[in-house]
Amino acid sequence: MRQFDKRAANIIPESIDEYHAFSDGKKAADIALDLAKDTLTHRSMEWIGEHGRCIDNLIPQLSTLPHAGNGAFAQRFIAKGDLIAPCPLLQIMDYKYLNIYDYDFDENGNPYLVEGGGGNGEEDEDSGGDSYVEEEEGGEDTRVPIGYQMLYNYCMSHPETSMFMCPQTNVILINHCSPRVSYGGDCVKFNNNPDPSLRGANAEMKWATDWDPDTQEWLKLSLYRMKQKVQTGKRGLSMDIVATRDIYPGEEVFLDYGEAWEEDWKDHVDAWLPPHPEDNYVSIKDLNDDLENHLRLKDDLENDPYPVNAQLACIYWADDDEEIDDSSDLQDDRDWKNDGSKYNTQNSDYKYYGILVGCDVLEMNVTEDSAISITVEIYSKDGMSLWAANEKQRILTDYPVESIVFVPMKYSSDQHITGAFRSYIRIPDAIFPDHWKDMSD
């Protein structure tokens, strides 16, 4: 573990005796809790009451807004004016760092800007083909972005600044609502209230005060001075998300992202075109809704591949004897073809150890009672298993079809489709410092 993450390695027992003393007789969840406690600085209830801020007022649940994914819901009563959640921010000093450029690869595997992506479409020999990420030193950036990274949607900014500020807490779960437009769910309920003061968002953003004293100092800094601090690894801005009216347990919490955000959303809806069938794209939901008819045998994939955005995954967890052990000698006749019926969500082991890993279907037959008998091959992550290290196949028979799912290929989920919605959360002009306004809208 120290080769990958020294900080994580510090909490792992360093000997087998220490491991047994720490873990014997405990379930995995209890071990994890003990490890977490060992890494914390213990504080008294008095200290927490004076210096702490509650970060579990919000819990994630499916949003009441159609198609919005998850939202933030109140876990307890929050009175008007009370802090809903603290919101430390990470500063991105130039929003252009979130730009996405169109690029391709040369015969040596080096990336370069394609024609129309900015520049002349040829790789930069001096930079090893990395011209798609670096402009010429001292020159004007002529690259043309084709979109923004997904982080763009979760950050706060102002139309007249180049700086983005990205929340580090569950504040990112809070969706948009305003009295101007009702997008559904609890937002409609709020906007139907006869009292105008109870319509729209039930939360607002304010600059943090006593719990993060650095914020008040950083609000006075110029962008240039702030950039110098950020380059040395410092951060100092935080928001308070405050209730604008009483919020009751189970209510969804909303912020007003701003009128410009609503205009961006309208433009997106008006212009949106889904991926064309000719691009061999099928939504993951459609694939999983009719999974059995979309499954392919491994031998057939070369001529009849899965859609370009999808890959197959299976529920799996390693048995105790499957971990890499330099002292182990995997005999040639070792049988790595086992019964796979235990790999399902009803097995208690799934709760503690189950993960999704890449797989392929080797055989698929219908039994006499019309059930489907499936044999799958499981693929090891980065070869980190005894059987993969010895170039053996991990084959499971009678594998449950319910434990097979299609998942998105890397960078091909709905959020990564060309033309996917991108718009940032607007900080109200009334609280945004004028000396940070370094560009026009």
C-alpha positions as CSV (number, residue, x, y, z in Angstrom):
1,M,0.0,0.0,0.0
2,R,2.9,2.4,0.7
3,Q,3.8,2.3,-3.0
4,F,0.4,3.8,-3.8
5,D,-0.7,5.9,-0.8
6,K,1.5,6.4,2.2
7,R,-1.2,8.1,4.1
8,A,-3.6,5.2,3.7
9,A,-0.8,2.8,4.6
10,N,-0.3,4.4,8.0
11,I,-3.6,3.0,9.3
12,I,-3.0,-0.6,8.1
13,P,-1.5,-3.0,10.7
14,E,2.2,-3.7,10.0
15,S,2.3,-7.3,11.1
16,I,0.1,-10.4,11.1
17,D,0.1,-10.4,14.9
18,E,-1.0,-6.7,15.0
19,Y,-3.7,-7.5,12.4
20,H,-5.2,-10.4,14.5
21,A,-5.0,-8.3,17.7
22,F,-6.9,-5.6,15.9
23,S,-9.4,-7.6,13.8
24,D,-10.2,-11.0,15.3
25,G,-13.8,-11.6,16.0
26,K,-14.9,-8.3,14.3
27,K,-16.9,-7.8,11.2
28,A,-15.5,-5.7,8.3
29,A,-17.7,-2.7,9.1
30,D,-16.5,-2.7,12.7
31,I,-12.9,-2.9,11.6
32,A,-13.5,0.1,9.3
33,L,-15.0,2.1,12.1
34,D,-12.1,1.3,14.5
35,L,-9.6,2.3,11.8
36,A,-11.5,5.6,11.2
37,K,-11.5,6.4,15.0
38,D,-7.7,5.8,15.1
39,T,-7.1,8.5,12.5
40,L,-9.2,11.2,14.2
41,T,-8.2,13.8,16.7
42,H,-10.5,13.3,19.7
43,R,-12.4,16.4,20.8
44,S,-14.6,17.0,23.8
45,M,-18.3,17.7,23.4
46,E,-17.7,21.3,24.7
47,W,-15.0,21.9,22.0
48,I,-17.3,20.5,19.3
49,G,-20.1,22.7,20.5
50,E,-18.0,25.8,20.3
51,H,-15.9,25.2,17.2
52,G,-17.8,22.5,15.2
53,R,-20.4,23.0,12.5
54,C,-23.0,20.3,11.7
55,I,-22.4,18.8,8.3
56,D,-25.1,16.1,8.4
57,N,-28.2,18.3,8.2
58,L,-28.4,17.2,4.5
59,I,-28.7,13.6,3.2
60,P,-28.8,12.5,-0.4
61,Q,-32.0,11.1,-1.9
62,L,-33.6,11.0,-5.3
63,S,-34.6,14.6,-6.1
64,T,-38.2,15.6,-6.4
65,L,-37.3,17.3,-9.6
66,P,-37.8,15.1,-12.6
67,H,-34.5,14.0,-14.3
68,A,-32.3,15.8,-11.7
69,G,-30.7,12.8,-10.2
70,N,-30.0,13.1,-6.5
71,G,-30.9,16.1,-4.3
72,A,-30.2,17.4,-0.8
73,F,-32.9,16.7,1.8
74,A,-33.2,18.0,5.4
75,Q,-32.5,15.3,8.0
76,R,-33.9,17.4,10.8
77,F,-35.7,20.7,11.4
78,I,-33.7,23.8,10.4
79,A,-35.0,27.1,11.5
80,K,-35.0,30.2,9.3
81,G,-31.5,31.9,9.5
82,D,-29.7,28.7,10.7
83,L,-26.7,27.3,9.0
84,I,-27.8,24.4,6.7
85,A,-24.3,23.3,5.8
86,P,-20.8,24.8,5.7
87,C,-19.2,25.1,2.3
88,P,-15.4,25.3,2.1
89,L,-14.4,26.2,-1.5
90,L,-11.5,25.3,-3.7
91,Q,-10.5,28.1,-6.0
92,I,-9.8,27.5,-9.7
93,M,-8.2,30.8,-10.7
94,D,-9.0,30.6,-14.4
95,Y,-12.2,28.9,-15.6
96,K,-10.4,28.0,-18.8
97,Y,-8.7,25.1,-16.9
98,L,-12.1,23.4,-17.2
99,N,-12.2,23.7,-21.0
100,I,-12.3,20.6,-23.2
101,Y,-10.5,20.6,-26.5
102,D,-10.9,18.2,-29.5
103,Y,-7.8,16.1,-30.1
104,D,-6.6,13.0,-31.8
105,F,-3.5,10.8,-31.5
106,D,-0.6,10.4,-33.9
107,E,1.1,7.1,-34.9
108,N,3.2,7.2,-31.8
109,G,0.2,7.6,-29.5
110,N,0.9,11.3,-28.8
111,P,-2.2,13.6,-28.6
112,Y,-2.5,16.7,-30.7
113,L,-5.2,19.3,-31.6
114,V,-7.3,18.3,-34.6
115,E,-8.2,20.8,-37.3
116,G,-10.6,23.4,-36.0
117,G,-9.7,22.6,-32.4
118,G,-7.3,25.6,-32.2
119,G,-3.8,25.8,-33.6
120,N,-3.0,24.1,-36.9
121,G,-3.9,20.5,-36.1
122,E,-0.2,19.4,-35.9
123,E,1.5,18.0,-32.8
124,D,4.2,20.1,-31.2
125,E,7.5,18.2,-31.5
126,D,9.1,20.1,-28.6
127,S,6.3,19.2,-26.2
128,G,6.0,15.5,-27.2
129,G,2.6,16.0,-28.8
130,D,1.1,17.8,-25.8
131,S,0.0,20.9,-27.7
132,Y,-3.6,20.2,-26.9
133,V,-3.0,21.1,-23.3
134,E,-0.4,23.8,-23.5
135,E,-0.3,27.0,-25.5
136,E,3.0,28.4,-26.7
137,E,4.8,30.1,-23.9
138,G,4.1,33.9,-24.0
139,G,1.8,33.6,-27.0
140,E,-1.9,34.1,-27.3
141,D,-4.1,31.1,-26.6
142,T,-5.8,30.3,-29.9
143,R,-7.4,27.0,-28.9
144,V,-11.1,26.7,-29.4
145,P,-12.9,24.7,-26.6
146,I,-15.6,22.3,-27.6
147,G,-17.0,22.1,-24.1
148,Y,-16.4,22.1,-20.4
149,Q,-15.5,19.4,-17.9
150,M,-18.4,18.2,-15.7
151,L,-17.0,19.9,-12.6
152,Y,-18.2,23.2,-14.3
153,N,-21.8,22.3,-13.2
154,Y,-20.9,22.1,-9.5
155,C,-18.9,25.3,-9.1
156,M,-19.9,28.8,-8.1
157,S,-18.8,31.9,-9.9
158,H,-19.9,35.3,-11.3
159,P,-20.3,36.4,-14.9
160,E,-17.6,39.1,-14.5
161,T,-14.8,37.0,-13.0
162,S,-12.4,34.4,-14.3
163,M,-12.3,32.6,-11.0
164,F,-14.4,29.5,-10.2
165,M,-15.1,28.3,-6.6
166,C,-15.9,24.6,-6.1
167,P,-17.7,23.3,-2.9
168,Q,-16.0,20.5,-0.9
169,T,-19.1,19.3,1.1
170,N,-22.5,17.8,0.3
171,V,-23.6,21.3,-0.7
172,I,-23.0,20.0,-4.3
173,L,-26.3,18.0,-3.8
174,I,-28.4,21.1,-3.6
175,N,-30.5,21.6,-6.8
176,H,-32.0,24.8,-8.3
177,C,-35.4,26.4,-7.6
178,S,-36.7,29.9,-8.2
179,P,-40.1,31.6,-8.2
180,R,-39.4,32.5,-11.9
181,V,-39.6,28.9,-13.2
182,S,-41.0,25.8,-11.6
183,Y,-39.2,22.6,-12.8
184,G,-41.3,20.2,-10.8
185,G,-41.3,18.4,-7.4
186,D,-41.0,20.4,-4.2
187,C,-40.2,23.5,-6.2
188,V,-43.8,23.5,-7.6
189,K,-45.2,23.0,-4.2
190,F,-43.2,26.0,-2.9
191,N,-44.2,28.2,-5.8
192,N,-47.9,27.4,-5.3
193,N,-47.8,28.9,-1.8
194,P,-50.0,32.0,-1.6
195,D,-47.3,33.7,0.5
196,P,-44.7,35.1,-1.9
197,S,-42.0,34.9,0.9
198,L,-42.4,31.1,0.9
199,R,-41.8,30.6,-2.8
200,G,-38.6,29.7,-4.6
201,A,-35.4,28.5,-3.0
202,N,-35.4,27.8,0.8
203,A,-31.7,28.4,1.1
204,E,-29.1,31.1,0.2
205,M,-25.4,31.5,0.1
206,K,-23.4,33.9,2.3
207,W,-19.7,34.3,2.9
208,A,-18.6,32.3,6.0
209,T,-17.8,34.2,9.2
210,D,-16.6,32.9,12.5
211,W,-16.0,29.2,11.8
212,D,-13.6,30.1,8.9
213,P,-11.9,33.4,9.8
214,D,-9.6,33.2,6.7
215,T,-12.7,34.0,4.5
216,Q,-13.0,37.5,5.6
217,E,-9.3,38.1,5.0
218,W,-9.4,36.5,1.5
219,L,-12.4,38.6,0.5
220,K,-10.0,41.6,0.7
221,L,-7.4,40.0,-1.6
222,S,-6.9,40.8,-5.2
223,L,-7.2,37.9,-7.7
224,Y,-3.4,38.2,-8.3
225,R,-2.6,37.8,-4.6
226,M,-5.1,35.0,-4.3
227,K,-3.6,33.2,-7.2
228,Q,-0.2,33.4,-5.5
229,K,-1.6,31.7,-2.4
230,V,-3.4,29.1,-4.4
231,Q,-0.2,28.2,-6.2
232,T,1.4,27.4,-2.9
233,G,-1.5,25.0,-2.0
234,K,-3.5,27.3,0.2
235,R,-7.2,27.9,0.2
236,G,-9.2,30.4,2.3
237,L,-12.8,31.0,1.0
238,S,-15.9,29.4,2.4
239,M,-19.6,29.9,2.1
240,D,-22.4,29.4,4.5
241,I,-25.6,27.9,3.1
242,V,-28.3,29.4,5.3
243,A,-32.1,28.7,5.5
244,T,-34.2,31.5,4.2
245,R,-37.3,30.0,5.9
246,D,-38.1,27.1,8.2
247,I,-37.2,23.8,6.6
248,Y,-38.8,20.6,7.9
249,P,-37.4,17.1,7.9
250,G,-37.8,15.4,4.5
251,E,-38.0,18.6,2.6
252,E,-35.7,19.1,-0.4
253,V,-33.3,22.0,0.0
254,F,-32.9,24.4,-3.0
255,L,-30.6,27.3,-4.0
256,D,-31.4,29.9,-6.6
257,Y,-28.7,29.3,-9.3
258,G,-29.6,32.6,-11.0
259,E,-31.6,33.8,-13.9
260,A,-28.7,33.3,-16.3
261,W,-28.6,29.6,-15.3
262,E,-32.2,29.3,-16.3
263,E,-31.5,30.8,-19.7
264,D,-28.7,28.4,-20.2
265,W,-31.0,25.5,-19.4
266,K,-33.7,26.7,-21.8
267,D,-31.1,27.1,-24.6
268,H,-29.8,23.6,-23.8
269,V,-33.3,22.0,-24.0
270,D,-34.1,23.8,-27.2
271,A,-30.9,22.7,-28.9
272,W,-30.5,19.2,-27.5
273,L,-30.1,16.3,-29.9
274,P,-29.6,12.8,-28.5
275,P,-26.8,10.5,-29.9
276,H,-27.7,9.2,-33.4
277,P,-28.3,5.4,-33.7
278,E,-25.7,5.3,-36.5
279,D,-23.1,6.2,-33.9
280,N,-23.8,2.7,-32.3
281,Y,-24.9,4.3,-29.1
282,V,-27.6,2.7,-26.9
283,S,-28.5,4.1,-23.5
284,I,-27.4,2.0,-20.5
285,K,-30.9,2.0,-19.2
286,D,-32.3,0.5,-22.4
287,L,-29.6,-2.1,-22.4
288,N,-30.3,-3.2,-18.8
289,D,-34.1,-3.0,-19.3
290,D,-33.7,-5.8,-22.0
291,L,-30.4,-7.3,-20.7
292,E,-31.0,-10.9,-21.8
293,N,-31.6,-9.9,-25.4
294,H,-28.5,-7.7,-25.5
295,L,-26.0,-10.1,-24.0
296,R,-23.3,-11.4,-26.5
297,L,-21.0,-14.4,-26.2
298,K,-17.4,-13.5,-25.9
299,D,-16.6,-15.3,-29.2
300,D,-19.2,-13.2,-31.0
301,L,-18.1,-9.8,-29.9
302,E,-15.5,-9.3,-32.6
303,N,-18.2,-9.4,-35.3
304,D,-21.1,-8.1,-33.2
305,P,-19.7,-5.8,-30.5
306,Y,-21.6,-4.1,-27.7
307,P,-22.5,-0.4,-28.3
308,V,-19.5,1.9,-28.1
309,N,-20.7,3.4,-24.8
310,A,-21.3,0.2,-22.9
311,Q,-19.3,-2.6,-21.2
312,L,-20.4,-5.6,-19.2
313,A,-19.8,-5.9,-15.5
314,C,-20.5,-8.7,-13.0
315,I,-20.8,-8.8,-9.2
316,Y,-17.8,-10.4,-7.7
317,W,-15.6,-10.7,-4.6
318,A,-12.3,-12.5,-4.1
319,D,-12.1,-15.6,-2.0
320,D,-9.5,-15.7,0.8
321,D,-7.1,-17.8,-1.4
322,E,-7.3,-15.5,-4.4
323,E,-5.1,-12.7,-3.2
324,I,-1.5,-12.4,-4.6
325,D,1.0,-14.1,-2.4
326,D,4.6,-14.3,-3.6
327,S,5.1,-17.6,-1.7
328,S,2.1,-19.3,-3.4
329,D,2.7,-21.8,-6.1
330,L,-0.3,-22.0,-8.4
331,Q,-0.3,-25.6,-9.8
332,D,-1.1,-26.0,-13.4
333,D,-4.0,-28.3,-12.6
334,R,-5.6,-25.8,-10.1
335,D,-9.3,-25.5,-11.0
336,W,-10.4,-21.9,-11.4
337,K,-13.8,-22.9,-12.8
338,N,-16.2,-22.7,-9.9
339,D,-19.9,-22.5,-9.1
340,G,-20.9,-18.8,-9.5
341,S,-24.4,-19.0,-8.0
342,K,-23.2,-17.4,-4.7
343,Y,-22.4,-14.1,-6.4
344,N,-25.7,-12.3,-5.9
345,T,-27.0,-9.4,-3.8
346,Q,-28.8,-11.8,-1.4
347,N,-25.5,-13.2,-0.2
348,S,-24.4,-11.4,3.0
349,D,-20.9,-11.3,1.7
350,Y,-22.0,-9.0,-1.1
351,K,-22.7,-6.2,1.5
352,Y,-19.1,-6.2,2.7
353,Y,-17.0,-7.4,-0.3
354,G,-19.1,-7.2,-3.4
355,I,-17.9,-5.0,-6.3
356,L,-18.5,-4.7,-10.0
357,V,-15.7,-6.0,-12.2
358,G,-15.4,-6.5,-16.0
359,C,-16.6,-9.8,-17.4
360,D,-17.7,-11.6,-20.5
361,V,-20.3,-14.3,-21.2
362,L,-18.8,-17.6,-22.3
363,E,-21.9,-19.7,-22.5
364,M,-25.6,-19.0,-22.2
365,N,-28.2,-21.8,-22.2
366,V,-31.9,-22.2,-21.4
367,T,-32.5,-25.1,-19.0
368,E,-35.5,-27.4,-19.0
369,D,-37.4,-25.2,-16.6
370,S,-36.9,-22.2,-18.9
371,A,-34.2,-20.7,-16.6
372,I,-31.1,-19.2,-18.1
373,S,-27.8,-20.9,-17.2
374,I,-24.8,-18.6,-17.8
375,T,-21.1,-19.1,-17.6
376,V,-19.0,-15.9,-17.2
377,E,-15.3,-15.1,-17.2
378,I,-14.2,-12.6,-14.6
379,Y,-11.4,-10.1,-15.3
380,S,-9.0,-9.0,-12.6
381,K,-8.5,-5.4,-11.9
382,D,-4.9,-4.5,-12.9
383,G,-4.0,-8.2,-12.6
384,M,-4.2,-7.9,-8.8
385,S,-5.2,-11.5,-8.1
386,L,-3.5,-14.8,-7.8
387,W,-5.2,-16.4,-10.8
388,A,-4.6,-13.4,-13.1
389,A,-0.9,-13.1,-12.0
390,N,-0.5,-16.8,-13.1
391,E,-2.3,-16.1,-16.4
392,K,-5.3,-18.3,-15.4
393,Q,-8.9,-17.6,-16.3
394,R,-11.5,-17.1,-13.6
395,I,-14.6,-18.9,-14.8
396,L,-17.9,-19.1,-13.0
397,T,-20.8,-21.4,-13.9
398,D,-24.5,-21.1,-13.1
399,Y,-23.9,-17.4,-12.6
400,P,-27.1,-15.3,-11.9
401,V,-28.2,-13.2,-14.8
402,E,-29.4,-10.7,-12.2
403,S,-25.8,-10.1,-11.2
404,I,-24.8,-8.9,-14.7
405,V,-25.3,-5.3,-15.7
406,F,-24.2,-2.9,-18.4
407,V,-22.2,0.0,-17.2
408,P,-20.9,3.1,-19.1
409,M,-17.5,2.9,-20.8
410,K,-15.1,5.5,-19.4
411,Y,-16.1,9.0,-20.3
412,S,-19.2,7.9,-22.1
413,S,-22.0,8.3,-19.5
414,D,-24.8,10.7,-20.1
415,Q,-22.8,13.5,-18.5
416,H,-20.0,13.0,-21.1
417,I,-22.2,13.0,-24.2
418,T,-21.2,15.8,-26.6
419,G,-23.6,18.7,-26.0
420,A,-24.4,17.7,-22.4
421,F,-25.6,20.5,-20.2
422,R,-23.0,22.8,-18.6
423,S,-23.7,25.9,-16.5
424,Y,-22.2,27.1,-13.2
425,I,-24.0,28.4,-10.1
426,R,-24.2,32.2,-10.1
427,I,-23.0,34.0,-7.0
428,P,-25.4,37.0,-6.4
429,D,-23.8,40.3,-7.4
430,A,-24.8,41.8,-4.1
431,I,-22.3,39.7,-2.2
432,F,-19.6,39.4,-4.9
433,P,-16.5,41.7,-4.4
434,D,-16.1,44.3,-7.2
435,H,-12.3,43.9,-7.1
436,W,-12.6,40.3,-8.4
437,K,-14.4,41.4,-11.6
438,D,-11.6,41.1,-14.1
439,M,-13.6,40.4,-17.3
440,S,-16.8,41.4,-19.0
441,D,-19.8,39.0,-19.0
